[in-house]
């Protein structure tokens, strides 16, 4: 699996960790952490970043998102 495919898989996995909290509004971060064998603060941080930035918030921290200018400029 190439780097891009691994990164997409990681992004999808991070979303799956928080999906019940975000989409279904089920349970707590602590419950989801137990279900996914993650630390509760990790789940809270992912949910917070997703609420603030959408899917971009689930990218690894070393990524820099640079907005592009208007098309055709």
C-alpha positions in Angstrom: 0.0 0.0 0.0 1.5 3.4 -1.0 1.9 6.4 1.2 -1.3 8.1 0.0 -3.4 5.0 0.5 -2.0 4.6 4.0 -2.9 8.2 4.8 -6.4 7.8 3.5 -6.8 4.6 5.6 -5.6 6.5 8.7 -8.0 9.3 8.0 -10.9 6.9 7.6 -9.9 5.0 10.8 -9.8 8.3 12.8 -13.3 9.2 11.5 -14.6 5.7 12.4 -13.4 6.2 15.9 -15.5 9.4 16.4 -18.4 8.7 14.0 -20.8 7.5 16.7 -20.1 10.6 18.7 -20.4 13.0 15.8 -23.0 11.5 13.4 -25.1 9.5 15.7 -24.5 11.5 18.9 -24.3 8.3 20.8 -22.3 7.7 24.0 -19.4 9.6 25.5 -15.7 9.9 24.5 -14.8 7.7 27.4 -17.2 5.0 26.3 -15.9 5.2 22.7 -12.3 5.1 23.9 -13.0 1.9 25.7 -14.7 0.4 22.6 -11.8 1.4 20.3 -9.0 0.8 22.8 -7.9 4.5 22.6 -7.2 7.0 25.3 -10.3 9.1 26.1 -8.3 12.4 25.5 -7.4 11.1 22.0 -11.1 10.5 21.2 -12.0 14.0 22.6 -9.3 15.7 20.6 -10.3 14.0 17.4 -13.9 14.9 17.9 -13.0 18.5 18.8 -10.8 18.9 15.7 -13.5 17.4 13.5 -16.1 19.8 14.8 -13.8 22.7 14.2 -12.2 21.8 10.9 -14.2 18.9 9.4 -12.2 16.1 7.8 -9.1 18.3 7.6 -9.0 18.2 11.4 -8.4 14.4 11.2 -5.2 14.8 9.2 -1.9 14.1 11.1 -0.5 17.2 12.8 2.5 17.4 10.4 0.3 18.3 7.5 0.0 21.9 6.5 -3.2 22.9 4.7 -2.7 25.9 2.4 -5.8 27.5 0.9 -5.6 28.0 -2.9 -6.6 31.3 -4.5 -9.6 31.6 -6.8 -9.5 29.3 -9.8 -8.2 30.9 -13.0 -6.0 33.5 -11.3 
